Amino acid sequence: MLKWGTEEQKKHWLTDISTGRKIAALALTEPGAGSDLQMMKTSYTEQGEYFLLNGKKQWITFGAVADVLLVFGKLGDKPVAFLVEKDTPGLTITPILGMLGFKASHLAILEFDNCVIPKENMIGKPGFALSYLAPYALEFGRISIAFASLGLLRGCLEICGSHVMERKAFHARLIDHGMISHFMADMGVDYEATAHLCISACRAKDEHSPEATEKIMIAKYFASRAGARHSANAVQIMGAMGCNEHFSVSRFYRDSKTMEIVEGSNQIHQIILGSSFAKKARRTLASVRTEG
Ligand SMILES: Cc1cc2nc3c(=O)[nH]c(=O)nc-3n(C[C@H](O)[C@H](O)[C@H](O)COP(=O)(O)OP(=O)(O)OC[C@H]3O[C@@H](n4cnc5c(N)ncnc54)[C@H](O)[C@@H]3O)c2cc1C
């Protein structure tokens, strides 16, 4: 909204959203369209001064509590996105319970049955939504997940660090056992590396660098994988305590898995980053050969 919203939309929503008086959610995923958003079936049909919205969205963070939802769909074959208010007639919101992690996210299923949406609620223009709006929004989502993983790694380090210095087994502190020290070393190194990648991505974004999108993806990919690996090791280090839901590392373990799926799964990051690194390497080699 800040980047592509109209003055009216900004005036109406931004202050309330940015001060937390109103909650917003972003609805892309559908039962039949997750990683492959081109499969989206939610539709908008033009009816004079307004549009009729039909379809279903799933796994929407804050969907159960949001005042306004940015709902992606198709107008003919053109991707579009409209702001939809929570009390719009025809909208049914069903909270989703029982998630592995991110339990405070108020996930929901949203069903739209002939919802009447005013023309002026469109953000951007038809054809714009999946190529500009969604990627732009995902950048913020990805850097947030990268930093959330960084926080999670720090939590693992602090909790495990103090535990291994105190806890004794076989006449020695856990830290004096080589295998435990190895876990701690890798956790600490990946924490430092994640911090550098996160900061480098933010700097690139602040400087409007053309590399910002890729750096954000690198940070999210590295951070979420490191979070999943080291939170599993943290549970191992803590023993039975790590397996109890009242101890933080068990929550870190559950949340970290979620971070490998949301905002573009690891596999989607591998596909995009793998091909980008290969293309860059080919360009570098070609330019060296030309200069040579
Ligand atoms: C806690 C949580 C919060 C969420 N919040 C939101 C939200 O606010 N808004 C929203 O719109 N969505 C949200 N989502 C949905 C999320 O964006 C999707 O779960 C994600 O995009 C993956 O889609 P999917 O679950 O349908 O998996 P699928 O797309 O069905 O993928 C299943 C598996 O196949 C893999 N895969 C897919 N394509 C390929 C390929 N080409 N090659 C190799 N492997 C592949 C994926 O990596 C994954 O491992 C949320 C999900 C969770 C768990």
PDBQT file of the ligand as one rigid body, heavy atoms in Angstrom, charges set to zero:
ROOT
HETATM    1  C1  LIG A 301       2.766 -20.725   9.507  1.00  0.00    +0.000 C 
HETATM    2  C2  LIG A 301       2.398 -20.398   8.104  1.00  0.00    +0.000 A 
HETATM    3  C3  LIG A 301       2.013 -19.107   7.775  1.00  0.00    +0.000 A 
HETATM    4  C4  LIG A 301       1.624 -18.792   6.467  1.00  0.00    +0.000 A 
HETATM    5  N1  LIG A 301       1.180 -17.521   6.178  1.00  0.00    +0.000 NA
HETATM    6  C5  LIG A 301       0.744 -17.223   4.925  1.00  0.00    +0.000 A 
HETATM    7  C6  LIG A 301       0.204 -15.920   4.619  1.00  0.00    +0.000 A 
HETATM    8  O1  LIG A 301       0.150 -15.025   5.463  1.00  0.00    +0.000 OA
HETATM    9  N2  LIG A 301      -0.270 -15.684   3.363  1.00  0.00    +0.000 N 
HETATM   10  C7  LIG A 301      -0.215 -16.624   2.390  1.00  0.00    +0.000 A 
HETATM   11  O2  LIG A 301      -0.653 -16.342   1.270  1.00  0.00    +0.000 OA
HETATM   12  N3  LIG A 301       0.304 -17.875   2.641  1.00  0.00    +0.000 NA
HETATM   13  C8  LIG A 301       0.780 -18.180   3.879  1.00  0.00    +0.000 A 
HETATM   14  N4  LIG A 301       1.295 -19.436   4.164  1.00  0.00    +0.000 N 
HETATM   15  C9  LIG A 301       1.370 -20.426   3.102  1.00  0.00    +0.000 C 
HETATM   16  C10 LIG A 301       2.791 -20.569   2.553  1.00  0.00    +0.000 C 
HETATM   17  O3  LIG A 301       3.135 -19.447   1.808  1.00  0.00    +0.000 OA
HETATM   18  C11 LIG A 301       2.821 -21.871   1.720  1.00  0.00    +0.000 C 
HETATM   19  O4  LIG A 301       2.711 -22.941   2.663  1.00  0.00    +0.000 OA
HETATM   20  C12 LIG A 301       4.087 -22.015   0.912  1.00  0.00    +0.000 C 
HETATM   21  O5  LIG A 301       4.100 -21.096  -0.150  1.00  0.00    +0.000 OA
HETATM   22  C13 LIG A 301       4.209 -23.433   0.318  1.00  0.00    +0.000 C 
HETATM   23  O6  LIG A 301       3.034 -23.769  -0.343  1.00  0.00    +0.000 OA
HETATM   24  P1  LIG A 301       2.291 -25.144   0.006  1.00  0.00    +0.000 P 
HETATM   25  O7  LIG A 301       2.187 -25.285   1.477  1.00  0.00    +0.000 OA
HETATM   26  O8  LIG A 301       1.046 -25.183  -0.795  1.00  0.00    +0.000 OA
HETATM   27  O9  LIG A 301       3.272 -26.281  -0.492  1.00  0.00    +0.000 OA
HETATM   28  P2  LIG A 301       3.435 -26.808  -1.991  1.00  0.00    +0.000 P 
HETATM   29  O10 LIG A 301       3.584 -25.674  -2.934  1.00  0.00    +0.000 OA
HETATM   30  O11 LIG A 301       2.367 -27.807  -2.254  1.00  0.00    +0.000 OA
HETATM   31  O12 LIG A 301       4.816 -27.555  -1.867  1.00  0.00    +0.000 OA
HETATM   32  C14 LIG A 301       4.954 -28.799  -1.180  1.00  0.00    +0.000 C 
HETATM   33  C15 LIG A 301       6.408 -29.206  -1.199  1.00  0.00    +0.000 C 
HETATM   34  O13 LIG A 301       6.854 -29.338  -2.556  1.00  0.00    +0.000 OA
HETATM   35  C16 LIG A 301       8.003 -28.521  -2.762  1.00  0.00    +0.000 C 
HETATM   36  N5  LIG A 301       8.001 -28.009  -4.139  1.00  0.00    +0.000 N 
HETATM   37  C17 LIG A 301       7.078 -27.240  -4.755  1.00  0.00    +0.000 A 
HETATM   38  N6  LIG A 301       7.456 -26.955  -6.018  1.00  0.00    +0.000 NA
HETATM   39  C18 LIG A 301       8.647 -27.577  -6.198  1.00  0.00    +0.000 A 
HETATM   40  C19 LIG A 301       9.571 -27.662  -7.288  1.00  0.00    +0.000 A 
HETATM   41  N7  LIG A 301       9.348 -27.029  -8.454  1.00  0.00    +0.000 N 
HETATM   42  N8  LIG A 301      10.700 -28.395  -7.109  1.00  0.00    +0.000 NA
HETATM   43  C20 LIG A 301      10.970 -29.022  -5.926  1.00  0.00    +0.000 A 
HETATM   44  N9  LIG A 301      10.136 -28.979  -4.867  1.00  0.00    +0.000 NA
HETATM   45  C21 LIG A 301       8.998 -28.253  -4.998  1.00  0.00    +0.000 A 
HETATM   46  C22 LIG A 301       7.885 -27.372  -1.752  1.00  0.00    +0.000 C 
HETATM   47  O14 LIG A 301       9.151 -26.833  -1.459  1.00  0.00    +0.000 OA
HETATM   48  C23 LIG A 301       7.319 -28.141  -0.554  1.00  0.00    +0.000 C 
HETATM   49  O15 LIG A 301       8.377 -28.770   0.136  1.00  0.00    +0.000 OA
HETATM   50  C24 LIG A 301       1.685 -19.779   5.454  1.00  0.00    +0.000 A 
HETATM   51  C25 LIG A 301       2.109 -21.083   5.784  1.00  0.00    +0.000 A 
HETATM   52  C26 LIG A 301       2.456 -21.395   7.084  1.00  0.00    +0.000 A 
HETATM   53  C27 LIG A 301       2.899 -22.787   7.401  1.00  0.00    +0.000 C 
ENDROOT
TORSDOF 0
